[in-house]
Structure formats: structure tokens, C-alpha cells
Amino acid sequence: MLNYLLRRGLEVIPVLLIIITFVFILVNVAGDPVASMLGEEATPEQIAATRHSLGLDRPILVQYADYLWHVVQGDFGDSYRYSQPALVLVLQRLPVTLTLAMSGIALAALFAIPAGVVAAVRRGGMLDNLLLSSSVLAKAMPNFWLGIMLILVFSVGLRILPVSGSGSVAHLVLPAIALATGVAAEIMMLVRSSVVEELGNDYVRTARGKGIKESRVLRAHALRNAFVPVASIVLLQFAGLVGGAIIVETVFAWPGLGMLLIQSVTNKDLPVVQAGVFVIALMIIVVNLLGDVLFRLSDRRIQL
């Protein structure tokens, strides 16, 4: 296990290097941030002076080397807009996004796991077909469209939930539903297929042959083994929700990392964009590693 963790830890380094390099290239071909900072009334002299003060007039390879050197030290520079360290701004918004992502994955699991078990037990029946059709529909709906529909129904029409912002549980309900719907469909289908597979194994047939009640066979044998892959997939889905929350946060004006990144892209605030993408990428890598380890600890037969 220790050798595996050390090897995976070393593999993270080139992956992060590739990610931060691509981000550096993309943000530098996106346009001149100085023009956005100073506005249309800025003179060429002001633009040139600002570019020089930010180091943007240096050769691109020099900028890249300086960028890598500071990233190694955890320094992404100061935000052009807020005049604060970019990494600090990102880390300040991260808990808000994590709250939304955890609410979304909890809501998805709360519905999807029981629904998947019911669909597996009633395989081929009307309820199974209904749940499968619902999951396909839920997966096909873009979360930004679903978010808008939720606002129209529950905020504009019924006026029982706030349209946007944060500060209370009521503000969290609609964005969590919009974020959880597609993930719930994936988890439900995985739970169903996993439980169906376990119910067809020899040990389940043996338990039934011994006269053990079906509910106990399902609970004590099939579900315990079926949830081994489900747990790791839920972790991976959570990592995906952190990155995928960007659109939902924009729809509901949720003041998280996603909203900050959208604003930074619009304003060409390059240090914040670079810091935000780095943090999200690092989080996804770490959660993937935890998922692999959890998978191994849950089933000793699995080789890392």
C-alpha cells in the first residue's frame, strides 16, 4: 500500500505540470488582460506601463518559467481585480462550493441508492422500467436548464424558495437539486447493475437454498458486496461536482469558486483562473486516489 501511494504521489507531479502548462497557454492566448483592467479610455502609455508592472511585456518563455517557479512555492500572484493573492481568494470561496457539492452528492445518494436497489429487485417490471426511464431523462437534462426551470417554478411561480444567493438552507435547495439530478441518475444505474450482478452469483443462490429470507439475503449478502464499487464511484462523482458546479453557481448566483472563476474569465483575471483550475485539478486527483484506496480496502482481492 505504501509503495502504491508513493508511486501515485509521484505520478501527480507530471499530471499537475501538464495541467498548469495548458492553463498558462490558454489564458495567454485569450487576450490582453490589461485592456480589460483599464477600460477603453486608457491611453497606450498607460497600457504599456501596466503591462510592464505586471511583467506581461517579457518573452513568453520567461513568463512561463517565472510562473512555474512561483507555483512551486504556492504563489499564483495577485488578482488583477481584487489586488489580493489569487490562491487566498480561491481558498476563501472553496468551502462555499464544497458545501454545494456535498449537498448535491448527499441528495443524489439519498435518492439513487434506494431507487437502484428497488429497480434491481424488481428487474424487468413496471417500476424498474419507470426508474430507468426517469434516470435517462434526468441524465439528458442539462443542469443549467434544470436550474432555470426550478427557478421559474419554485421561485417565480410558487415563491417558496429564493431565486439566488446564499445564507440559508433555503438558498441551497434549488442549486443542490440542479446539481444532484444528473449524478443521481448515474449512481442509480450503477447501483442497479451492481445489485443485479450480485443477486445472480452462486453465494446468493446458496443462501436462498438454505431457506434464508429474501430480505436478509439482499441486506446481508448482495448489498454489502454491491456497494464496494458504488462507494468509490460516489467519491469520483463528488470530485466531478466540485468542477461541474461552475454553471450551477452562475445560474443561482451562488458565491462559490465556480462563480469566482466565471467572473475571473470574463475580466481576464489570469492569476485567479490559474489558481482556481489548479485547486480543482488537485482535488480531483486526490479524490481519485482516495477512491482507489477505498476500493482496495473494501475488497482485498483487488490489486492496486
NORVEN-V918814 format. One record per residue. N is the residue number from 1. SS is DSSP state (h for helix, s for strand, l for the rest). PHI is phi in whole degrees, -180 to 180 (NA if undefined). NEAR is the number of other ideal C-beta (glycine too) atoms within 12 Angstrom. Layout:
# NORVEN-V918814
N;SS;PHI;NEAR
N;SS;PHI;NEAR
This chain:
# NORVEN-V918814
1;l;NA;15
2;h;-64;10
3;h;-63;10
4;h;-63;19
5;h;-64;18
6;h;-65;14
7;h;-65;15
8;h;-66;24
9;h;-63;17
10;h;-70;15
11;h;-69;18
12;h;-64;22
13;h;-61;18
14;h;-65;14
15;h;-63;22
16;h;-66;28
17;h;-64;21
18;h;-64;17
19;h;-63;26
20;h;-68;32
21;h;-69;24
22;h;-63;20
23;h;-63;34
24;h;-60;32
25;h;-64;19
26;h;-65;18
27;h;-71;37
28;h;-85;24
29;h;-94;13
30;l;-77;21
31;l;130;17
32;l;-82;22
33;h;-71;31
34;h;-65;28
35;h;-61;23
36;h;-70;23
37;h;-68;27
38;h;-90;25
39;l;88;13
40;l;-73;10
41;l;-86;9
42;l;-69;18
43;l;-83;14
44;h;-57;13
45;h;-65;11
46;h;-65;18
47;h;-63;24
48;h;-65;18
49;h;-66;17
50;h;-68;24
51;h;-60;23
52;h;-68;14
53;h;-67;17
54;h;-90;27
55;l;78;23
56;l;-85;30
57;l;-94;17
58;l;-80;17
59;l;-57;12
60;h;-62;17
61;h;-68;14
62;h;-66;14
63;h;-61;24
64;h;-64;24
65;h;-63;17
66;h;-65;22
67;h;-62;33
68;h;-62;22
69;h;-62;16
70;h;-75;25
71;h;-63;30
72;h;-58;16
73;l;-90;13
74;l;77;18
75;l;-114;20
76;l;-100;38
77;l;88;34
78;s;-93;23
79;l;-62;33
80;l;-66;33
81;l;-92;24
82;l;-100;23
83;l;55;16
84;l;-130;22
85;s;-55;21
86;h;-61;38
87;h;-65;31
88;h;-64;24
89;h;-61;34
90;h;-65;38
91;h;-68;27
92;h;-69;24
93;h;-85;38
94;h;-59;31
95;h;-58;18
96;h;-67;31
97;h;-68;39
98;h;-63;29
99;h;-61;30
100;h;-66;44
101;h;-65;42
102;h;-67;27
103;h;-66;33
104;h;-65;43
105;h;-72;38
106;h;-66;27
107;h;-65;30
108;h;-64;41
109;h;-67;31
110;h;-61;21
111;h;-90;28
112;h;-71;38
113;h;-67;32
114;h;-61;21
115;h;-64;32
116;h;-66;39
117;h;-66;34
118;h;-62;26
119;h;-63;35
120;h;-70;35
121;h;-67;28
122;l;-98;21
123;l;-54;22
124;l;86;14
125;l;-87;14
126;h;-66;13
127;h;-65;19
128;h;-62;26
129;h;-64;16
130;h;-66;17
131;h;-67;32
132;h;-65;28
133;h;-64;18
134;h;-64;25
135;h;-67;32
136;h;-64;17
137;h;-64;17
138;h;-64;29
139;h;-69;24
140;h;-79;16
141;l;-81;24
142;l;-63;19
143;h;-68;39
144;h;-70;26
145;h;-67;18
146;h;-62;32
147;h;-61;38
148;h;-64;25
149;h;-64;21
150;h;-63;33
151;h;-64;29
152;h;-63;18
153;h;-81;19
154;h;-90;24
155;h;-102;26
156;h;-82;17
157;h;-78;13
158;l;-83;14
159;l;55;13
160;l;-110;15
161;l;-136;28
162;l;-68;25
163;l;-73;27
164;l;-155;26
165;l;90;21
166;l;-145;28
167;l;126;14
168;l;-150;11
169;h;-64;14
170;h;-61;20
171;h;-67;26
172;h;-85;32
173;h;-61;28
174;h;-65;42
175;h;-64;51
176;h;-66;38
177;h;-65;34
178;h;-62;42
179;h;-77;47
180;h;-85;43
181;h;-61;38
182;h;-64;36
183;h;-66;43
184;h;-60;40
185;h;-63;32
186;h;-66;31
187;h;-64;45
188;h;-61;43
189;h;-68;31
190;h;-68;36
191;h;-61;39
192;h;-60;35
193;h;-65;26
194;h;-69;32
195;h;-69;39
196;h;-60;27
197;h;-64;20
198;h;-68;32
199;h;-66;29
200;l;-93;18
201;l;-79;19
202;h;-64;12
203;h;-66;19
204;h;-72;29
205;h;-64;16
206;h;-65;13
207;h;-62;23
208;h;-65;21
209;h;-64;11
210;l;-80;13
211;l;88;10
212;l;-70;19
213;l;-59;13
214;h;-61;16
215;h;-64;15
216;h;-73;17
217;h;-60;27
218;h;-67;26
219;h;-75;21
220;h;-87;18
221;h;-116;27
222;h;-67;32
223;h;-66;27
224;h;-60;21
225;h;-79;26
226;h;-69;34
227;h;-84;29
228;h;-62;28
229;h;-71;27
230;h;-64;37
231;h;-61;32
232;h;-70;29
233;h;-66;35
234;h;-62;38
235;h;-61;32
236;h;-65;32
237;h;-65;37
238;h;-62;37
239;h;-62;31
240;h;-65;30
241;h;-66;47
242;h;-61;42
243;h;-76;32
244;h;-79;34
245;h;-74;47
246;h;-58;35
247;h;-68;28
248;h;-63;44
249;h;-63;42
250;h;-68;28
251;h;-62;32
252;h;-100;40
253;l;50;26
254;l;-80;40
255;l;-79;29
256;l;-108;45
257;h;-66;43
258;h;-61;40
259;h;-62;34
260;h;-63;42
261;h;-66;40
262;h;-61;27
263;h;-64;28
264;h;-70;35
265;h;-65;27
266;h;-62;18
267;l;-90;27
268;l;55;29
269;l;-85;35
270;h;-61;39
271;h;-60;40
272;h;-69;42
273;h;-61;40
274;h;-64;44
275;h;-67;42
276;h;-66;44
277;h;-65;37
278;h;-61;40
279;h;-65;39
280;h;-64;38
281;h;-63;28
282;h;-63;29
283;h;-65;33
284;h;-64;29
285;h;-64;28
286;h;-65;25
287;h;-66;29
288;h;-60;26
289;h;-64;30
290;h;-63;23
291;h;-62;30
292;h;-63;29
293;h;-66;23
294;h;-62;24
295;h;-58;27
296;h;-69;23
297;h;-68;18
298;h;-76;21
299;l;-142;20
300;l;-66;11
301;l;-74;11
302;l;-81;17
303;l;-93;10
304;l;-79;21
